[in-house]
Amino acid sequence: MSEKELTITRVFDAPRELVFQAWTVPEQFANWMGPKGFTASGVQMDLAEGGAWRATIGNDEGVEHTSAGVYREVSAPERLVFTFSWASSPEETTLVTIDFTDLGDKTEMTFHQGEFSSEETRDDHRAGWSETFEDLTAHLIRQETNR
């Protein structure tokens, strides 16, 4: 792994299918996407290889960031691979690979993103994704409760 790549591994108390759906159902994705203080809107997904996705996150102060990409691999419920770039810097496109490992009632998610233009950019993404995955944890708990 390069110093300009990011890997985050998390174990969620939810079945693999539920974690995969959180990433692939627009209404669910909108419920957790974004770091602390941000909420998602305008989520669009064409969940097929070659299909596009797009989401905007915003906060109460009116700051908005739109990200988008193209799905490269959709292997439900084991793996997602897609490109990722911010609308404000489309020249910096990274590749996100997410593997979902079935642990019975739990799921191990291995999130990999790269290659970034700098270690600073990688670290900014690490901070943002880490907060976002806390929201994903809360979303999955709500989903499990409502099942």
C-alpha positions as CSV (number, residue, x, y, z in Angstrom):
1,M,0.0,0.0,0.0
2,S,1.3,3.5,-0.9
3,E,1.6,6.3,1.6
4,K,-1.1,8.1,-0.5
5,E,-3.7,5.3,0.0
6,L,-6.2,4.9,2.8
7,T,-7.6,1.7,4.4
8,I,-10.2,1.6,7.2
9,T,-11.6,-1.6,8.6
10,R,-14.7,-1.7,10.7
11,V,-16.9,-4.4,12.1
12,F,-20.6,-3.7,12.3
13,D,-23.2,-5.5,14.3
14,A,-25.4,-6.1,11.3
15,P,-25.6,-8.8,8.6
16,R,-23.6,-8.2,5.4
17,E,-26.7,-7.7,3.2
18,L,-27.8,-4.8,5.5
19,V,-24.4,-3.1,5.4
20,F,-24.3,-3.5,1.6
21,Q,-27.8,-2.0,1.3
22,A,-26.7,1.0,3.4
23,W,-24.2,1.7,0.6
24,T,-26.5,1.0,-2.3
25,V,-30.0,2.2,-1.5
26,P,-30.2,6.0,-2.0
27,E,-32.6,6.6,0.9
28,Q,-30.4,4.7,3.3
29,F,-27.1,6.2,2.0
30,A,-28.6,9.7,2.6
31,N,-29.3,8.8,6.2
32,W,-25.7,8.4,7.2
33,M,-23.4,9.9,4.5
34,G,-21.3,12.8,5.6
35,P,-19.0,13.7,8.5
36,K,-20.2,15.2,11.8
37,G,-22.5,18.2,11.2
38,F,-23.2,17.3,7.6
39,T,-26.3,15.6,6.0
40,A,-26.7,14.2,2.6
41,S,-29.2,15.1,-0.1
42,G,-29.7,14.6,-3.8
43,V,-28.4,11.1,-3.7
44,Q,-28.5,9.5,-7.1
45,M,-27.3,5.9,-7.9
46,D,-27.3,3.9,-11.1
47,L,-26.1,0.7,-9.3
48,A,-24.6,-1.1,-12.3
49,E,-21.1,-1.4,-13.6
50,G,-20.6,1.8,-15.6
51,G,-23.5,3.5,-13.8
52,A,-23.0,6.9,-12.2
53,W,-23.6,8.0,-8.6
54,R,-23.8,11.5,-7.0
55,A,-24.4,12.9,-3.6
56,T,-24.3,16.3,-1.9
57,I,-23.5,16.8,1.7
58,G,-24.3,20.1,3.5
59,N,-24.2,21.7,7.0
60,D,-26.4,24.2,8.8
61,E,-24.0,27.0,7.8
62,G,-24.7,26.5,4.1
63,V,-21.5,24.7,3.2
64,E,-22.1,22.1,0.5
65,H,-19.8,19.6,-1.1
66,T,-20.9,17.3,-4.0
67,S,-19.1,14.1,-4.8
68,A,-19.7,11.8,-7.7
69,G,-18.2,8.8,-9.5
70,V,-18.8,5.7,-11.6
71,Y,-19.4,2.1,-10.4
72,R,-16.6,-0.2,-11.6
73,E,-17.8,-3.3,-9.8
74,V,-21.0,-4.2,-8.1
75,S,-20.9,-7.7,-6.6
76,A,-23.8,-7.9,-4.1
77,P,-23.3,-8.3,-1.2
78,E,-19.5,-8.8,-1.2
79,R,-17.9,-5.9,-2.9
80,L,-18.3,-2.4,-4.3
81,V,-15.8,-0.5,-6.4
82,F,-16.3,3.0,-7.7
83,T,-14.5,6.2,-8.6
84,F,-14.8,9.2,-6.2
85,S,-14.2,12.9,-6.8
86,W,-15.4,16.1,-5.4
87,A,-17.1,18.5,-7.9
88,S,-14.8,21.2,-6.7
89,S,-11.7,19.1,-7.8
90,P,-12.7,16.6,-10.4
91,E,-9.1,16.3,-11.5
92,E,-8.4,14.3,-8.3
93,T,-10.3,11.1,-8.8
94,T,-9.6,8.2,-6.5
95,L,-10.8,4.6,-6.6
96,V,-12.8,3.2,-3.7
97,T,-13.0,-0.5,-3.0
98,I,-15.2,-1.8,-0.3
99,D,-15.2,-5.5,0.7
100,F,-17.9,-6.8,3.0
101,T,-17.0,-10.0,4.9
102,D,-19.8,-12.1,6.4
103,L,-19.1,-12.7,10.1
104,G,-22.6,-14.2,10.8
105,D,-24.6,-11.5,12.6
106,K,-21.7,-9.1,12.0
107,T,-20.0,-7.7,9.0
108,E,-16.4,-6.7,8.5
109,M,-16.1,-3.8,6.1
110,T,-12.7,-3.1,4.6
111,F,-12.7,0.4,2.9
112,H,-9.8,1.3,0.6
113,Q,-9.4,4.6,-1.2
114,G,-6.5,5.9,-3.3
115,E,-4.3,7.0,-4.7
116,F,-4.5,10.6,-3.3
117,S,-2.4,13.5,-4.6
118,S,-0.9,14.0,-1.1
119,E,-0.7,12.5,2.3
120,E,-2.5,15.6,3.6
121,T,-5.5,14.9,1.3
122,R,-5.5,11.2,2.4
123,D,-5.5,12.3,6.1
124,D,-8.4,14.7,5.4
125,H,-10.4,11.8,3.9
126,R,-9.5,9.5,6.8
127,A,-10.9,12.0,9.3
128,G,-14.1,12.5,7.2
129,W,-14.7,8.8,6.6
130,S,-14.0,7.9,10.2
131,E,-16.8,10.3,11.3
132,T,-19.0,9.2,8.5
133,F,-18.6,5.5,9.6
134,E,-19.8,6.5,13.1
135,D,-23.0,7.7,11.4
136,L,-23.1,4.4,9.4
137,T,-22.9,2.5,12.7
138,A,-25.9,4.5,14.1
139,H,-27.8,4.0,10.9
140,L,-27.3,0.2,11.0
141,I,-28.5,0.0,14.6
142,R,-31.7,1.8,13.6
143,Q,-32.1,-0.5,10.7
144,E,-31.6,-3.6,12.9
145,T,-34.1,-2.2,15.4
146,N,-36.7,-1.7,12.7
147,R,-36.3,-5.2,11.2
